[in-house]
Amino acid sequence: MIRLDSITHNHLGLHCEMCGHNSLLAVKMLIERLGHEINVHNAVKTLKCSSCGAKGKASFVITYVVNAKR
Ligand SMILES: [Zn+2]
């Protein structure tokens, strides 16, 4: 299982299985909401689709944002 704190600088590409809506979410934002010890799977389950409102129906890919320097 991948914990959020091992991918802090990445994004999640989310795809809603119900309506096909795609979105991109910074892992950092998830950590602020849910804490960093949760794993990606459980974090995604708490998310609601901003388009159709379905909860926990998204599939995800971990996206590496190469240009995100800090
Ligand atoms: Zn949806």
N, CA, C, O and the ligand as a Tripos MOL2 file, in Angstrom:
@<TRIPOS>MOLECULE
protein
  281   279    71     0     0
PROTEIN
NO_CHARGES

@<TRIPOS>ATOM
      1 N           0.8280   -1.2070    0.0000 N.3       1 MET1
      2 CA          0.0000    0.0000    0.0000 C.3       1 MET1
      3 C           0.8660    1.2630    0.0000 C.2       1 MET1
      4 O           1.8660    1.3510    0.7130 O.2       1 MET1
      5 N           0.4680    2.2060   -0.7930 N.am      2 ILE2
      6 CA          1.2280    3.4530   -0.8820 C.3       2 ILE2
      7 C           0.6340    4.4850    0.0610 C.2       2 ILE2
      8 O          -0.5400    4.8390   -0.0470 O.2       2 ILE2
      9 N           1.4410    4.9550    0.9670 N.am      3 ARG3
     10 CA          0.9640    6.0000    1.8750 C.3       3 ARG3
     11 C           1.1490    7.3660    1.2430 C.2       3 ARG3
     12 O           2.0460    7.5860    0.4280 O.2       3 ARG3
     13 N           0.2670    8.2840    1.6460 N.am      4 LEU4
     14 CA          0.3310    9.6250    1.0660 C.3       4 LEU4
     15 C           1.6650   10.3100    1.3370 C.2       4 LEU4
     16 O           2.1460   11.0900    0.5160 O.2       4 LEU4
     17 N           2.2630   10.0140    2.4980 N.am      5 ASP5
     18 CA          3.5070   10.7250    2.8120 C.3       5 ASP5
     19 C           4.6980   10.2500    1.9750 C.2       5 ASP5
     20 O           5.7720   10.8480    2.0400 O.2       5 ASP5
     21 N           4.5190    9.1780    1.1890 N.am      6 SER6
     22 CA          5.6090    8.7760    0.2990 C.3       6 SER6
     23 C           5.4680    9.3910   -1.0930 C.2       6 SER6
     24 O           6.3570    9.2500   -1.9330 O.2       6 SER6
     25 N           4.3590   10.0670   -1.3290 N.am      7 ILE7
     26 CA          4.1440   10.7070   -2.6380 C.3       7 ILE7
     27 C           3.6720   12.1470   -2.4840 C.2       7 ILE7
     28 O           2.8710   12.6380   -3.2800 O.2       7 ILE7
     29 N           4.1810   12.8220   -1.4450 N.am      8 THR8
     30 CA          3.7190   14.1820   -1.1260 C.3       8 THR8
     31 C           3.7530   15.1630   -2.2870 C.2       8 THR8
     32 O           2.8960   16.0420   -2.3790 O.2       8 THR8
     33 N           4.7200   15.0270   -3.1650 N.am      9 HIS9
     34 CA          4.8630   16.0350   -4.2230 C.3       9 HIS9
     35 C           4.2040   15.6190   -5.5240 C.2       9 HIS9
     36 O           4.3690   16.2760   -6.5520 O.2       9 HIS9
     37 N           3.4670   14.5380   -5.4760 N.am     10 ASN10
     38 CA          2.7870   14.0800   -6.6790 C.3      10 ASN10
     39 C           1.3280   14.5140   -6.7010 C.2      10 ASN10
     40 O           0.8130   15.0900   -5.7430 O.2      10 ASN10
     41 N           0.6900   14.2250   -7.8050 N.am     11 HIS11
     42 CA         -0.7340   14.4830   -7.9520 C.3      11 HIS11
     43 C          -1.4530   13.1610   -8.2200 C.2      11 HIS11
     44 O          -0.8490   12.1890   -8.6730 O.2      11 HIS11
     45 N          -2.7250   13.1480   -7.9350 N.am     12 LEU12
     46 CA         -3.5310   12.0050   -8.3200 C.3      12 LEU12
     47 C          -4.4160   12.3960   -9.4970 C.2      12 LEU12
     48 O          -5.1300   13.3970   -9.4520 O.2      12 LEU12
     49 N          -4.3560   11.5950  -10.5370 N.am     13 GLY13
     50 CA         -5.2920   11.7650  -11.6360 C.3      13 GLY13
     51 C          -6.4900   10.8830  -11.3340 C.2      13 GLY13
     52 O          -6.3660    9.6600  -11.2710 O.2      13 GLY13
     53 N          -7.6470   11.4980  -11.1470 N.am     14 LEU14
     54 CA         -8.8330   10.7470  -10.7420 C.3      14 LEU14
     55 C          -9.8120   10.6070  -11.9020 C.2      14 LEU14
     56 O         -10.0530   11.5430  -12.6650 O.2      14 LEU14
     57 N         -10.3600    9.4120  -12.0030 N.am     15 HIS15
     58 CA        -11.3360    9.1550  -13.0520 C.3      15 HIS15
     59 C         -12.5790    8.5500  -12.4180 C.2      15 HIS15
     60 O         -12.5270    7.4540  -11.8590 O.2      15 HIS15
     61 N         -13.6840    9.2550  -12.5030 N.am     16 CYS16
     62 CA        -14.9380    8.7770  -11.9200 C.3      16 CYS16
     63 C         -15.5150    7.6580  -12.7660 C.2      16 CYS16
     64 O         -15.7370    7.8330  -13.9640 O.2      16 CYS16
     65 N         -15.7600    6.5030  -12.1450 N.am     17 GLU17
     66 CA        -16.2920    5.3490  -12.8800 C.3      17 GLU17
     67 C         -17.7640    5.5200  -13.2110 C.2      17 GLU17
     68 O         -18.2910    4.8250  -14.0800 O.2      17 GLU17
     69 N         -18.4300    6.4360  -12.5290 N.am     18 MET18
     70 CA        -19.8610    6.6160  -12.7260 C.3      18 MET18
     71 C         -20.1730    7.5340  -13.9060 C.2      18 MET18
     72 O         -21.0480    7.2330  -14.7170 O.2      18 MET18
     73 N         -19.4610    8.6430  -13.9970 N.am     19 CYS19
     74 CA        -19.8090    9.6160  -15.0430 C.3      19 CYS19
     75 C         -18.6540    9.9060  -15.9920 C.2      19 CYS19
     76 O         -18.8320   10.6050  -16.9890 O.2      19 CYS19
     77 N         -17.4680    9.3730  -15.6880 N.am     20 GLY20
     78 CA        -16.3330    9.5730  -16.5790 C.3      20 GLY20
     79 C         -15.5930   10.8690  -16.3720 C.2      20 GLY20
     80 O         -14.6950   11.1970  -17.1470 O.2      20 GLY20
     81 N         -15.9470   11.6120  -15.3470 N.am     21 HIS21
     82 CA        -15.2900   12.8790  -15.0640 C.3      21 HIS21
     83 C         -13.8370   12.6640  -14.6440 C.2      21 HIS21
     84 O         -13.5440   11.7830  -13.8350 O.2      21 HIS21
     85 N         -12.9420   13.4620  -15.1890 N.am     22 ASN22
     86 CA        -11.5320   13.3800  -14.8180 C.3      22 ASN22
     87 C         -11.1140   14.6180  -14.0480 C.2      22 ASN22
     88 O         -11.5510   15.7260  -14.3590 O.2      22 ASN22
     89 N         -10.2720   14.4340  -13.0460 N.am     23 SER23
     90 CA         -9.7330   15.5890  -12.3530 C.3      23 SER23
     91 C          -8.3470   15.2760  -11.8190 C.2      23 SER23
     92 O          -7.9380   14.1180  -11.7290 O.2      23 SER23
     93 N          -7.6440   16.3280  -11.4720 N.am     24 LEU24
     94 CA         -6.2930   16.1950  -10.9600 C.3      24 LEU24
     95 C          -6.2560   16.8210   -9.5740 C.2      24 LEU24
     96 O          -6.7190   17.9440   -9.3710 O.2      24 LEU24
     97 N          -5.6990   16.0830   -8.6270 N.am     25 LEU25
     98 CA         -5.7130   16.5600   -7.2490 C.3      25 LEU25
     99 C          -4.3130   16.4410   -6.6540 C.2      25 LEU25
    100 O          -3.6660   15.4000   -6.7670 O.2      25 LEU25
    101 N          -3.8580   17.5080   -6.0250 N.am     26 ALA26
    102 CA         -2.5440   17.4810   -5.3880 C.3      26 ALA26
    103 C          -2.5970   16.6130   -4.1380 C.2      26 ALA26
    104 O          -3.5020   16.7550   -3.3160 O.2      26 ALA26
    105 N          -1.6310   15.7180   -3.9970 N.am     27 VAL27
    106 CA         -1.5670   14.8460   -2.8220 C.3      27 VAL27
    107 C          -1.4640   15.6800   -1.5440 C.2      27 VAL27
    108 O          -2.0150   15.3180   -0.5040 O.2      27 VAL27
    109 N          -0.7550   16.7910   -1.6400 N.am     28 LYS28
    110 CA         -0.6260   17.7280   -0.5310 C.3      28 LYS28
    111 C          -1.9750   18.1440    0.0570 C.2      28 LYS28
    112 O          -2.1320   18.2380    1.2740 O.2      28 LYS28
    113 N          -2.9340   18.3890   -0.8190 N.am     29 MET29
    114 CA         -4.2600   18.7880   -0.3650 C.3      29 MET29
    115 C          -4.9530   17.6640    0.3890 C.2      29 MET29
    116 O          -5.6540   17.8990    1.3740 O.2      29 MET29
    117 N          -4.7470   16.4390   -0.0860 N.am     30 LEU30
    118 CA         -5.3240   15.2750    0.5850 C.3      30 LEU30
    119 C          -4.7380   15.1110    1.9770 C.2      30 LEU30
    120 O          -5.4440   14.7940    2.9340 O.2      30 LEU30
    121 N          -3.4370   15.3330    2.0710 N.am     31 ILE31
    122 CA         -2.7670   15.2010    3.3630 C.3      31 ILE31
    123 C          -3.3040   16.2220    4.3520 C.2      31 ILE31
    124 O          -3.5130   15.9140    5.5250 O.2      31 ILE31
    125 N          -3.5270   17.4450    3.8690 N.am     32 GLU32
    126 CA         -4.0750   18.4760    4.7440 C.3      32 GLU32
    127 C          -5.4480   18.0880    5.2670 C.2      32 GLU32
    128 O          -5.8020   18.4160    6.3990 O.2      32 GLU32
    129 N          -6.2050   17.4020    4.4580 N.am     33 ARG33
    130 CA         -7.5580   17.0060    4.8560 C.3      33 ARG33
    131 C          -7.5940   15.7320    5.6700 C.2      33 ARG33
    132 O          -8.3670   15.6300    6.6220 O.2      33 ARG33
    133 N          -6.7710   14.7550    5.3150 N.am     34 LEU34
    134 CA         -6.9240   13.4120    5.8810 C.3      34 LEU34
    135 C          -5.7550   12.9510    6.7420 C.2      34 LEU34
    136 O          -5.8470   11.9360    7.4330 O.2      34 LEU34
    137 N          -4.6440   13.7090    6.6970 N.am     35 GLY35
    138 CA         -3.4600   13.2770    7.4230 C.3      35 GLY35
    139 C          -2.5780   12.4470    6.5190 C.2      35 GLY35
    140 O          -3.0400   11.9260    5.5040 O.2      35 GLY35
    141 N          -1.2880   12.3170    6.8850 N.am     36 HIS36
    142 CA         -0.3590   11.6960    5.9410 C.3      36 HIS36
    143 C          -0.1640   10.2020    6.1520 C.2      36 HIS36
    144 O           0.5940    9.5740    5.4130 O.2      36 HIS36
    145 N          -0.8210    9.6290    7.1260 N.am     37 GLU37
    146 CA         -0.6090    8.1980    7.3600 C.3      37 GLU37
    147 C          -1.5890    7.3070    6.6220 C.2      37 GLU37
    148 O          -1.4550    6.0830    6.6160 O.2      37 GLU37
    149 N          -2.5600    7.9250    6.0080 N.am     38 ILE38
    150 CA         -3.5610    7.1510    5.2720 C.3      38 ILE38
    151 C          -2.9480    6.6810    3.9520 C.2      38 ILE38
    152 O          -2.0800    7.3550    3.3970 O.2      38 ILE38
    153 N          -3.3950    5.5300    3.4480 N.am     39 ASN39
    154 CA         -2.8740    5.1170    2.1500 C.3      39 ASN39
    155 C          -3.7620    5.6360    1.0170 C.2      39 ASN39
    156 O          -4.9100    6.0260    1.2300 O.2      39 ASN39
    157 N          -3.2020    5.6280   -0.1770 N.am     40 VAL40
    158 CA         -3.8650    6.2600   -1.3200 C.3      40 VAL40
    159 C          -5.2610    5.6890   -1.5580 C.2      40 VAL40
    160 O          -6.2110    6.4200   -1.8350 O.2      40 VAL40
    161 N          -5.3580    4.3800   -1.4440 N.am     41 HIS41
    162 CA         -6.6190    3.7070   -1.6790 C.3      41 HIS41
    163 C          -7.7460    4.2240   -0.7800 C.2      41 HIS41
    164 O          -8.8420    4.5390   -1.2430 O.2      41 HIS41
    165 N          -7.4440    4.2980    0.5080 N.am     42 ASN42
    166 CA         -8.4490    4.7610    1.4540 C.3      42 ASN42
    167 C          -8.7650    6.2350    1.2640 C.2      42 ASN42
    168 O          -9.9050    6.6660    1.4340 O.2      42 ASN42
    169 N          -7.7390    7.0040    0.9090 N.am     43 ALA43
    170 CA         -7.9520    8.4320    0.6620 C.3      43 ALA43
    171 C          -8.9120    8.6380   -0.5070 C.2      43 ALA43
    172 O          -9.8230    9.4620   -0.4330 O.2      43 ALA43
    173 N          -8.7020    7.8920   -1.5710 N.am     44 VAL44
    174 CA         -9.5450    8.0360   -2.7590 C.3      44 VAL44
    175 C         -10.9950    7.6460   -2.4530 C.2      44 VAL44
    176 O         -11.9340    8.2190   -3.0060 O.2      44 VAL44
    177 N         -11.1580    6.6680   -1.5700 N.am     45 LYS45
    178 CA        -12.5110    6.2290   -1.1870 C.3      45 LYS45
    179 C         -13.3210    7.3300   -0.5170 C.2      45 LYS45
    180 O         -14.5510    7.3040   -0.5600 O.2      45 LYS45
    181 N         -12.6530    8.2910    0.0960 N.am     46 THR46
    182 CA        -13.3770    9.3580    0.7840 C.3      46 THR46
    183 C         -13.7550   10.4950   -0.1600 C.2      46 THR46
    184 O         -14.5060   11.3950    0.2170 O.2      46 THR46
    185 N         -13.2350   10.4540   -1.3870 N.am     47 LEU47
    186 CA        -13.4490   11.5680   -2.3060 C.3      47 LEU47
    187 C         -14.7900   11.4700   -3.0150 C.2      47 LEU47
    188 O         -15.2670   10.3900   -3.3630 O.2      47 LEU47
    189 N         -15.3640   12.6210   -3.2090 N.am     48 LYS48
    190 CA        -16.6340   12.7200   -3.9020 C.3      48 LYS48
    191 C         -16.3850   13.3060   -5.2780 C.2      48 LYS48
    192 O         -15.6090   14.2510   -5.4210 O.2      48 LYS48
    193 N         -17.0300   12.7600   -6.2790 N.am     49 CYS49
    194 CA        -16.8990   13.3130   -7.6200 C.3      49 CYS49
    195 C         -17.5260   14.7040   -7.6590 C.2      49 CYS49
    196 O         -18.6580   14.8940   -7.2150 O.2      49 CYS49
    197 N         -16.7780   15.6810   -8.1990 N.am     50 SER50
    198 CA        -17.3050   17.0460   -8.2260 C.3      50 SER50
    199 C         -18.3530   17.2100   -9.3260 C.2      50 SER50
    200 O         -19.0480   18.2240   -9.3870 O.2      50 SER50
    201 N         -18.4580   16.2200  -10.1760 N.am     51 SER51
    202 CA        -19.4040   16.3210  -11.2730 C.3      51 SER51
    203 C         -20.7360   15.6280  -10.9610 C.2      51 SER51
    204 O         -21.7940   16.2390  -11.1120 O.2      51 SER51
    205 N         -20.6980   14.3650  -10.5300 N.am     52 CYS52
    206 CA        -21.9560   13.6410  -10.2880 C.3      52 CYS52
    207 C         -22.2120   13.3630   -8.8100 C.2      52 CYS52
    208 O         -23.3060   12.9310   -8.4480 O.2      52 CYS52
    209 N         -21.2280   13.6010   -7.9560 N.am     53 GLY53
    210 CA        -21.4250   13.4520   -6.5240 C.3      53 GLY53
    211 C         -21.2370   12.0370   -6.0010 C.2      53 GLY53
    212 O         -21.4250   11.8000   -4.8070 O.2      53 GLY53
    213 N         -20.8690   11.0850   -6.8660 N.am     54 ALA54
    214 CA        -20.6430    9.7170   -6.4230 C.3      54 ALA54
    215 C         -19.4160    9.6620   -5.5060 C.2      54 ALA54
    216 O         -18.3830   10.2650   -5.7980 O.2      54 ALA54
    217 N         -19.5440    8.9400   -4.4090 N.am     55 LYS55
    218 CA        -18.4500    8.8740   -3.4570 C.3      55 LYS55
    219 C         -17.6980    7.5590   -3.5790 C.2      55 LYS55
    220 O         -18.3060    6.4900   -3.6360 O.2      55 LYS55
    221 N         -16.3760    7.6410   -3.6170 N.am     56 GLY56
    222 CA        -15.5390    6.4520   -3.6240 C.3      56 GLY56
    223 C         -15.6080    5.6410   -4.9030 C.2      56 GLY56
    224 O         -15.2710    4.4570   -4.8970 O.2      56 GLY56
    225 N         -16.0350    6.2480   -5.9950 N.am     57 LYS57
    226 CA        -16.1800    5.5050   -7.2450 C.3      57 LYS57
    227 C         -15.0760    5.8350   -8.2490 C.2      57 LYS57
    228 O         -15.1590    5.4590   -9.4190 O.2      57 LYS57
    229 N         -14.0620    6.5260   -7.7940 N.am     58 ALA58
    230 CA        -13.0220    6.9490   -8.7250 C.3      58 ALA58
    231 C         -11.8840    5.9390   -8.7810 C.2      58 ALA58
    232 O         -11.5370    5.3170   -7.7770 O.2      58 ALA58
    233 N         -11.3150    5.7880   -9.9610 N.am     59 SER59
    234 CA        -10.0460    5.0790  -10.0690 C.3      59 SER59
    235 C          -8.9630    6.1410  -10.1640 C.2      59 SER59
    236 O          -9.2470    7.2850  -10.5200 O.2      59 SER59
    237 N          -7.7270    5.7760   -9.8480 N.am     60 PHE60
    238 CA         -6.7070    6.8270   -9.8120 C.3      60 PHE60
    239 C          -5.3980    6.3720  -10.4230 C.2      60 PHE60
    240 O          -5.0980    5.1790  -10.4720 O.2      60 PHE60
    241 N          -4.6300    7.3280  -10.8840 N.am     61 VAL61
    242 CA         -3.2430    7.0940  -11.2540 C.3      61 VAL61
    243 C          -2.3970    8.1290  -10.5350 C.2      61 VAL61
    244 O          -2.7900    9.2890  -10.4100 O.2      61 VAL61
    245 N          -1.2490    7.7070  -10.0690 N.am     62 ILE62
    246 CA         -0.3320    8.6380   -9.4200 C.3      62 ILE62
    247 C           0.4820    9.3340  -10.4990 C.2      62 ILE62
    248 O           1.1400    8.6890  -11.3150 O.2      62 ILE62
    249 N           0.4260   10.6580  -10.4890 N.am     63 THR63
    250 CA          1.0590   11.4400  -11.5360 C.3      63 THR63
    251 C           2.2720   12.1700  -10.9700 C.2      63 THR63
    252 O           2.2000   12.8020   -9.9170 O.2      63 THR63
    253 N           3.3680   12.0720  -11.6780 N.am     64 TYR64
    254 CA          4.5660   12.7670  -11.2410 C.3      64 TYR64
    255 C           4.6620   14.0920  -11.9640 C.2      64 TYR64
    256 O           4.7870   14.1390  -13.1880 O.2      64 TYR64
    257 N           4.6020   15.1650  -11.1990 N.am     65 VAL65
    258 CA          4.6760   16.4920  -11.8010 C.3      65 VAL65
    259 C           6.1400   16.9340  -11.7530 C.2      65 VAL65
    260 O           6.6430   17.4040  -10.7320 O.2      65 VAL65
    261 N           6.7890   16.7660  -12.8810 N.am     66 VAL66
    262 CA          8.2450   16.9340  -12.9510 C.3      66 VAL66
    263 C           8.6870   18.3560  -12.6450 C.2      66 VAL66
    264 O           9.7390   18.5620  -12.0390 O.2      66 VAL66
    265 N           7.8990   19.3340  -13.0540 N.am     67 ASN67
    266 CA          8.3290   20.7270  -12.9100 C.3      67 ASN67
    267 C           7.9980   21.3560  -11.5630 C.2      67 ASN67
    268 O           8.2640   22.5380  -11.3480 O.2      67 ASN67
    269 N           7.4230   20.5780  -10.6620 N.am     68 ALA68
    270 CA          7.0510   21.1410   -9.3710 C.3      68 ALA68
    271 C           8.2580   21.2500   -8.4550 C.2      68 ALA68
    272 O           8.4920   20.3870   -7.6090 O.2      68 ALA68
    273 N           9.0000   22.2940   -8.6280 N.am     69 LYS69
    274 CA         10.1810   22.5240   -7.7800 C.3      69 LYS69
    275 C           9.8070   23.3230   -6.5560 C.2      69 LYS69
    276 O           8.9310   24.1860   -6.6110 O.2      69 LYS69
    277 N          10.4530   23.0460   -5.4790 N.am     70 ARG70
    278 CA         10.2310   23.8750   -4.2980 C.3      70 ARG70
    279 C          11.5590   24.1510   -3.6110 C.2      70 ARG70
    280 O          11.5940   24.8360   -2.5890 O.2      70 ARG70
    281 ZN        -18.7600   11.3800  -11.3700 Zn       71 ZN71
@<TRIPOS>BOND
     1     1     2 1
     2     2     3 1
     3     3     4 2
     4     3     5 am
     5     5     6 1
     6     6     7 1
     7     7     8 2
     8     7     9 am
     9     9    10 1
    10    10    11 1
    11    11    12 2
    12    11    13 am
    13    13    14 1
    14    14    15 1
    15    15    16 2
    16    15    17 am
    17    17    18 1
    18    18    19 1
    19    19    20 2
    20    19    21 am
    21    21    22 1
    22    22    23 1
    23    23    24 2
    24    23    25 am
    25    25    26 1
    26    26    27 1
    27    27    28 2
    28    27    29 am
    29    29    30 1
    30    30    31 1
    31    31    32 2
    32    31    33 am
    33    33    34 1
    34    34    35 1
    35    35    36 2
    36    35    37 am
    37    37    38 1
    38    38    39 1
    39    39    40 2
    40    39    41 am
    41    41    42 1
    42    42    43 1
    43    43    44 2
    44    43    45 am
    45    45    46 1
    46    46    47 1
    47    47    48 2
    48    47    49 am
    49    49    50 1
    50    50    51 1
    51    51    52 2
    52    51    53 am
    53    53    54 1
    54    54    55 1
    55    55    56 2
    56    55    57 am
    57    57    58 1
    58    58    59 1
    59    59    60 2
    60    59    61 am
    61    61    62 1
    62    62    63 1
    63    63    64 2
    64    63    65 am
    65    65    66 1
    66    66    67 1
    67    67    68 2
    68    67    69 am
    69    69    70 1
    70    70    71 1
    71    71    72 2
    72    71    73 am
    73    73    74 1
    74    74    75 1
    75    75    76 2
    76    75    77 am
    77    77    78 1
    78    78    79 1
    79    79    80 2
    80    79    81 am
    81    81    82 1
    82    82    83 1
    83    83    84 2
    84    83    85 am
    85    85    86 1
    86    86    87 1
    87    87    88 2
    88    87    89 am
    89    89    90 1
    90    90    91 1
    91    91    92 2
    92    91    93 am
    93    93    94 1
    94    94    95 1
    95    95    96 2
    96    95    97 am
    97    97    98 1
    98    98    99 1
    99    99   100 2
   100    99   101 am
   101   101   102 1
   102   102   103 1
   103   103   104 2
   104   103   105 am
   105   105   106 1
   106   106   107 1
   107   107   108 2
   108   107   109 am
   109   109   110 1
   110   110   111 1
   111   111   112 2
   112   111   113 am
   113   113   114 1
   114   114   115 1
   115   115   116 2
   116   115   117 am
   117   117   118 1
   118   118   119 1
   119   119   120 2
   120   119   121 am
   121   121   122 1
   122   122   123 1
   123   123   124 2
   124   123   125 am
   125   125   126 1
   126   126   127 1
   127   127   128 2
   128   127   129 am
   129   129   130 1
   130   130   131 1
   131   131   132 2
   132   131   133 am
   133   133   134 1
   134   134   135 1
   135   135   136 2
   136   135   137 am
   137   137   138 1
   138   138   139 1
   139   139   140 2
   140   139   141 am
   141   141   142 1
   142   142   143 1
   143   143   144 2
   144   143   145 am
   145   145   146 1
   146   146   147 1
   147   147   148 2
   148   147   149 am
   149   149   150 1
   150   150   151 1
   151   151   152 2
   152   151   153 am
   153   153   154 1
   154   154   155 1
   155   155   156 2
   156   155   157 am
   157   157   158 1
   158   158   159 1
   159   159   160 2
   160   159   161 am
   161   161   162 1
   162   162   163 1
   163   163   164 2
   164   163   165 am
   165   165   166 1
   166   166   167 1
   167   167   168 2
   168   167   169 am
   169   169   170 1
   170   170   171 1
   171   171   172 2
   172   171   173 am
   173   173   174 1
   174   174   175 1
   175   175   176 2
   176   175   177 am
   177   177   178 1
   178   178   179 1
   179   179   180 2
   180   179   181 am
   181   181   182 1
   182   182   183 1
   183   183   184 2
   184   183   185 am
   185   185   186 1
   186   186   187 1
   187   187   188 2
   188   187   189 am
   189   189   190 1
   190   190   191 1
   191   191   192 2
   192   191   193 am
   193   193   194 1
   194   194   195 1
   195   195   196 2
   196   195   197 am
   197   197   198 1
   198   198   199 1
   199   199   200 2
   200   199   201 am
   201   201   202 1
   202   202   203 1
   203   203   204 2
   204   203   205 am
   205   205   206 1
   206   206   207 1
   207   207   208 2
   208   207   209 am
   209   209   210 1
   210   210   211 1
   211   211   212 2
   212   211   213 am
   213   213   214 1
   214   214   215 1
   215   215   216 2
   216   215   217 am
   217   217   218 1
   218   218   219 1
   219   219   220 2
   220   219   221 am
   221   221   222 1
   222   222   223 1
   223   223   224 2
   224   223   225 am
   225   225   226 1
   226   226   227 1
   227   227   228 2
   228   227   229 am
   229   229   230 1
   230   230   231 1
   231   231   232 2
   232   231   233 am
   233   233   234 1
   234   234   235 1
   235   235   236 2
   236   235   237 am
   237   237   238 1
   238   238   239 1
   239   239   240 2
   240   239   241 am
   241   241   242 1
   242   242   243 1
   243   243   244 2
   244   243   245 am
   245   245   246 1
   246   246   247 1
   247   247   248 2
   248   247   249 am
   249   249   250 1
   250   250   251 1
   251   251   252 2
   252   251   253 am
   253   253   254 1
   254   254   255 1
   255   255   256 2
   256   255   257 am
   257   257   258 1
   258   258   259 1
   259   259   260 2
   260   259   261 am
   261   261   262 1
   262   262   263 1
   263   263   264 2
   264   263   265 am
   265   265   266 1
   266   266   267 1
   267   267   268 2
   268   267   269 am
   269   269   270 1
   270   270   271 1
   271   271   272 2
   272   271   273 am
   273   273   274 1
   274   274   275 1
   275   275   276 2
   276   275   277 am
   277   277   278 1
   278   278   279 1
   279   279   280 2
@<TRIPOS>SUBSTRUCTURE
     1 MET1         2 RESIDUE 1 A MET
     2 ILE2         6 RESIDUE 1 A ILE
     3 ARG3        10 RESIDUE 1 A ARG
     4 LEU4        14 RESIDUE 1 A LEU
     5 ASP5        18 RESIDUE 1 A ASP
     6 SER6        22 RESIDUE 1 A SER
     7 ILE7        26 RESIDUE 1 A ILE
     8 THR8        30 RESIDUE 1 A THR
     9 HIS9        34 RESIDUE 1 A HIS
    10 ASN10       38 RESIDUE 1 A ASN
    11 HIS11       42 RESIDUE 1 A HIS
    12 LEU12       46 RESIDUE 1 A LEU
    13 GLY13       50 RESIDUE 1 A GLY
    14 LEU14       54 RESIDUE 1 A LEU
    15 HIS15       58 RESIDUE 1 A HIS
    16 CYS16       62 RESIDUE 1 A CYS
    17 GLU17       66 RESIDUE 1 A GLU
    18 MET18       70 RESIDUE 1 A MET
    19 CYS19       74 RESIDUE 1 A CYS
    20 GLY20       78 RESIDUE 1 A GLY
    21 HIS21       82 RESIDUE 1 A HIS
    22 ASN22       86 RESIDUE 1 A ASN
    23 SER23       90 RESIDUE 1 A SER
    24 LEU24       94 RESIDUE 1 A LEU
    25 LEU25       98 RESIDUE 1 A LEU
    26 ALA26      102 RESIDUE 1 A ALA
    27 VAL27      106 RESIDUE 1 A VAL
    28 LYS28      110 RESIDUE 1 A LYS
    29 MET29      114 RESIDUE 1 A MET
    30 LEU30      118 RESIDUE 1 A LEU
    31 ILE31      122 RESIDUE 1 A ILE
    32 GLU32      126 RESIDUE 1 A GLU
    33 ARG33      130 RESIDUE 1 A ARG
    34 LEU34      134 RESIDUE 1 A LEU
    35 GLY35      138 RESIDUE 1 A GLY
    36 HIS36      142 RESIDUE 1 A HIS
    37 GLU37      146 RESIDUE 1 A GLU
    38 ILE38      150 RESIDUE 1 A ILE
    39 ASN39      154 RESIDUE 1 A ASN
    40 VAL40      158 RESIDUE 1 A VAL
    41 HIS41      162 RESIDUE 1 A HIS
    42 ASN42      166 RESIDUE 1 A ASN
    43 ALA43      170 RESIDUE 1 A ALA
    44 VAL44      174 RESIDUE 1 A VAL
    45 LYS45      178 RESIDUE 1 A LYS
    46 THR46      182 RESIDUE 1 A THR
    47 LEU47      186 RESIDUE 1 A LEU
    48 LYS48      190 RESIDUE 1 A LYS
    49 CYS49      194 RESIDUE 1 A CYS
    50 SER50      198 RESIDUE 1 A SER
    51 SER51      202 RESIDUE 1 A SER
    52 CYS52      206 RESIDUE 1 A CYS
    53 GLY53      210 RESIDUE 1 A GLY
    54 ALA54      214 RESIDUE 1 A ALA
    55 LYS55      218 RESIDUE 1 A LYS
    56 GLY56      222 RESIDUE 1 A GLY
    57 LYS57      226 RESIDUE 1 A LYS
    58 ALA58      230 RESIDUE 1 A ALA
    59 SER59      234 RESIDUE 1 A SER
    60 PHE60      238 RESIDUE 1 A PHE
    61 VAL61      242 RESIDUE 1 A VAL
    62 ILE62      246 RESIDUE 1 A ILE
    63 THR63      250 RESIDUE 1 A THR
    64 TYR64      254 RESIDUE 1 A TYR
    65 VAL65      258 RESIDUE 1 A VAL
    66 VAL66      262 RESIDUE 1 A VAL
    67 ASN67      266 RESIDUE 1 A ASN
    68 ALA68      270 RESIDUE 1 A ALA
    69 LYS69      274 RESIDUE 1 A LYS
    70 ARG70      278 RESIDUE 1 A ARG
    71 ZN71       281 GROUP 0 **** ****
